[in-house]
Amino acid sequence: MAIPPIARVQDDGVLPQAVDVAVIGGGIAGVSAAYFLAKAGRSVAVIEKGVIAGEQSSRNWGWCRVQNRDEREIPLMQRSLEIWANLAAETGGDYGFHRDGLVYVTRSEADMAHWQGWVDMARKYQVHSRMLSAAEARAATPGNDGAWIGGVASPRDGMAEPFKAVPALAEAARRLGVTIHQRCAVRGLDITAGRVTGVITERGRIRAESVLLAGGAWSSMFLRRHGVDLPQTSVRSTVFLTQPAPEVTAGGISTPDIIISRRGNGGYIVAAKNRGRIEVTPAGIRHARKFWPTLVSRWNSVSFGIGTSFFRGPDAWAGNWSFDRPTIFEREDMRTLDPAPSKGVEEPGLEQLAKSWPTLAGTKAAATWGGWIDSTPDAVPVIAPLEALPGLTLSTGYSGHGFGIGPGAGRLAADLILGTTPIVDPTPFRLERLVDGSPIQKPGMI
Ligand SMILES: Cc1cc2nc3c(=O)[nH]c(=O)nc-3n(C[C@H](O)[C@H](O)[C@H](O)COP(=O)(O)OP(=O)(O)OC[C@H]3O[C@@H](n4cnc5c(N)ncnc54)[C@H](O)[C@@H]3O)c2cc1C
């Protein structure tokens, strides 16, 4: 089975003629911004080419963590955890959010030094992570007799349910008046006298005071049509969900061999360590120079290849389409990007699971799927108004860790659109850092 069913969101059908804010993309970045904009009394339409949370925002592990993040993201992630913790009470929805902690263990002195450096750096933010001794690492991974020399743990980090959290937030946004339009691609921006004045969709135009682009892996291609360069490329990742199995953790554990996340169905989302695959694509080649330092530092944790993504999908070559004819966003096979899972993840993953936790021997996979993770060169998102196109704000480039930070990012994007005091300093998220020729900072995410 491919990805498990994602909770469906009621669609609002007919497009409004005009709104305060049009949001392109119904992933966590777009939906959470829509929610906060509506809370502030703005009229909002979310326009999604496929279904709400059909792409990355349902395909992830669900981790909501401060631990091991790039320093630039820590304040926003801390705010995001506060929002996650209140969402169910505030909206009455079921997000499956719980704070049962995340644990990383290792056999490597280099990992320990890296994590210690992060814990020391993060102390000034009053983060709750702490280093684990060998005995503590063993105690934090019960049933696994790995020869851990230590680890790092964050008892107040947590996770939410990827198959239902964003749909629940979309329903909450609808109750505040947001309209949701699925199977409706945005072909481009309506621009009048150099200012964005709305969106051109496959079902017609919507006038808007502001537009938020939260298009995930598609944002760079979308912007290229308007002459804006957003350095972005993608990594294909494969995970599987198991059938219900005995509990070895209520949260998430990362070992050098395997990563497991306890899920609401009583099973685990399982990922193999260091199995991301970078496919050579025109977008990748175009931005290769900017990604080079990151690639070098992550060389051993990814594999390279070439596949159909060279010709189809968000990283293929496209940049000059007409708004009067169907675009790539409306192609049936692109409505929801559903990359084939890599072979060689599920079977070895189940074997490793049994080896790591003998009590999980015999556990079967319930579903296996691929996800197309969009990344910026420094692995930090862009959440910022676009100076070159007044009226347009970006919220994109979450680089494999946008689910946890999504509610905070939505609030920040809403603040920037509303012109209210931003919940955190937005400077680290400006686009200019990636395109003004200044040296690109190395990713701080571990
Ligand atoms: C395997 C995997 C594991 C991950 N694990 C974690 C984790 O544990 N924790 C974490 O924090 N993050 C994790 N992530 C990353 C996280 O899922 C993403 O960073 C986050 O979901 C990005 O949200 P988004 O809204 O920016 O993009 P998406 O969820 O991809 O949403 C973008 C949406 O925009 C729509 N769209 C694009 N162009 C158009 C257009 N022209 N018109 C209309 N609609 C359009 C798309 O159809 C899509 O639905 C993981 C990702 C993967 C794949």
The ligand as an SDF file (V2000), in Angstrom:
LIG
                    3D

 53 58  0  0  0  0  0  0  0  0999 V2000
    9.8270   11.3540    4.5940 C   0  0  0  0  0  0  0  0  0  0  0  0
    9.7440   12.7070    5.2180 C   0  0  0  0  0  0  0  0  0  0  0  0
    9.9620   12.8310    6.5870 C   0  0  0  0  0  0  0  0  0  0  0  0
    9.8840   14.0940    7.1950 C   0  0  0  0  0  0  0  0  0  0  0  0
    9.9340   14.1720    8.5450 N   0  0  0  0  0  0  0  0  0  0  0  0
    9.7240   15.3520    9.1690 C   0  0  0  0  0  0  0  0  0  0  0  0
    9.6310   15.4330   10.5820 C   0  0  0  0  0  0  0  0  0  0  0  0
    9.6850   14.4270   11.2800 O   0  0  0  0  0  0  0  0  0  0  0  0
    9.4870   16.6570   11.1510 N   0  0  0  0  0  0  0  0  0  0  0  0
    9.4010   17.7930   10.4010 C   0  0  0  0  0  0  0  0  0  0  0  0
    9.3110   18.8780   10.9780 O   0  0  0  0  0  0  0  0  0  0  0  0
    9.4030   17.7310    9.0470 N   0  0  0  0  0  0  0  0  0  0  0  0
    9.5560   16.5560    8.4100 C   0  0  0  0  0  0  0  0  0  0  0  0
    9.5450   16.4760    7.0540 N   0  0  0  0  0  0  0  0  0  0  0  0
    9.4350   17.7130    6.2780 C   0  0  0  0  0  0  0  0  0  0  0  0
    8.0420   18.2930    6.2740 C   0  0  0  0  0  0  0  0  0  0  0  0
    7.1030   17.3020    5.9140 O   0  0  0  0  0  0  0  0  0  0  0  0
    7.9990   19.4660    5.2880 C   0  0  0  0  0  0  0  0  0  0  0  0
    9.0730   20.3620    5.5470 O   0  0  0  0  0  0  0  0  0  0  0  0
    6.7040   20.2550    5.3840 C   0  0  0  0  0  0  0  0  0  0  0  0
    5.5930   19.3990    5.3430 O   0  0  0  0  0  0  0  0  0  0  0  0
    6.6440   21.2700    4.2410 C   0  0  0  0  0  0  0  0  0  0  0  0
    5.3730   21.8720    4.2460 O   0  0  0  0  0  0  0  0  0  0  0  0
    4.9590   22.8380    3.0600 P   0  0  0  0  0  0  0  0  0  0  0  0
    3.5930   23.3170    3.3640 O   0  0  0  0  0  0  0  0  0  0  0  0
    6.0400   23.8250    2.8230 O   0  0  0  0  0  0  0  0  0  0  0  0
    4.9730   21.9040    1.7500 O   0  0  0  0  0  0  0  0  0  0  0  0
    3.9310   20.7540    1.2630 P   0  0  0  0  0  0  0  0  0  0  0  0
    3.3530   20.0070    2.3830 O   0  0  0  0  0  0  0  0  0  0  0  0
    4.6600   19.9700    0.2360 O   0  0  0  0  0  0  0  0  0  0  0  0
    2.7800   21.5950    0.6240 O   0  0  0  0  0  0  0  0  0  0  0  0
    2.9130   22.3700   -0.5480 C   0  0  0  0  0  0  0  0  0  0  0  0
    1.5940   22.2940   -1.2830 C   0  0  0  0  0  0  0  0  0  0  0  0
    1.5640   23.2690   -2.3250 O   0  0  0  0  0  0  0  0  0  0  0  0
    0.7920   22.7480   -3.3830 C   0  0  0  0  0  0  0  0  0  0  0  0
    1.1090   23.5050   -4.6070 N   0  0  0  0  0  0  0  0  0  0  0  0
    2.3320   23.6640   -5.1680 C   0  0  0  0  0  0  0  0  0  0  0  0
    2.2490   24.4430   -6.2780 N   0  0  0  0  0  0  0  0  0  0  0  0
    0.9310   24.7720   -6.4040 C   0  0  0  0  0  0  0  0  0  0  0  0
    0.2160   25.5380   -7.3680 C   0  0  0  0  0  0  0  0  0  0  0  0
    0.8310   26.1300   -8.4120 N   0  0  0  0  0  0  0  0  0  0  0  0
   -1.1240   25.6670   -7.2070 N   0  0  0  0  0  0  0  0  0  0  0  0
   -1.7610   25.0950   -6.1340 C   0  0  0  0  0  0  0  0  0  0  0  0
   -1.1210   24.3340   -5.2140 N   0  0  0  0  0  0  0  0  0  0  0  0
    0.2120   24.1960   -5.3450 C   0  0  0  0  0  0  0  0  0  0  0  0
    1.2200   21.2940   -3.4360 C   0  0  0  0  0  0  0  0  0  0  0  0
    0.2900   20.4910   -4.1160 O   0  0  0  0  0  0  0  0  0  0  0  0
    1.3660   20.9480   -1.9630 C   0  0  0  0  0  0  0  0  0  0  0  0
    0.1980   20.3390   -1.4390 O   0  0  0  0  0  0  0  0  0  0  0  0
    9.6250   15.2470    6.4100 C   0  0  0  0  0  0  0  0  0  0  0  0
    9.3930   15.1100    5.0430 C   0  0  0  0  0  0  0  0  0  0  0  0
    9.4230   13.8550    4.4440 C   0  0  0  0  0  0  0  0  0  0  0  0
    9.0980   13.7220    2.9920 C   0  0  0  0  0  0  0  0  0  0  0  0
  1  2  1  0
  2  3  1  0
  2 52  2  0
  3  4  2  0
  4  5  1  0
  4 50  1  0
  5  6  2  0
  6  7  1  0
  6 13  1  0
  7  8  2  0
  7  9  1  0
  9 10  1  0
 10 11  2  0
 10 12  1  0
 12 13  2  0
 13 14  1  0
 14 15  1  0
 14 50  1  0
 15 16  1  0
 16 17  1  0
 16 18  1  0
 18 19  1  0
 18 20  1  0
 20 21  1  0
 20 22  1  0
 22 23  1  0
 23 24  1  0
 24 25  2  0
 24 26  1  0
 24 27  1  0
 27 28  1  0
 28 29  2  0
 28 30  1  0
 28 31  1  0
 31 32  1  0
 32 33  1  0
 33 34  1  0
 33 48  1  0
 34 35  1  0
 35 36  1  0
 35 46  1  0
 36 37  1  0
 36 45  1  0
 37 38  2  0
 38 39  1  0
 39 40  1  0
 39 45  2  0
 40 41  1  0
 40 42  2  0
 42 43  1  0
 43 44  2  0
 44 45  1  0
 46 47  1  0
 46 48  1  0
 48 49  1  0
 50 51  2  0
 51 52  1  0
 52 53  1  0
M  END
$$$$
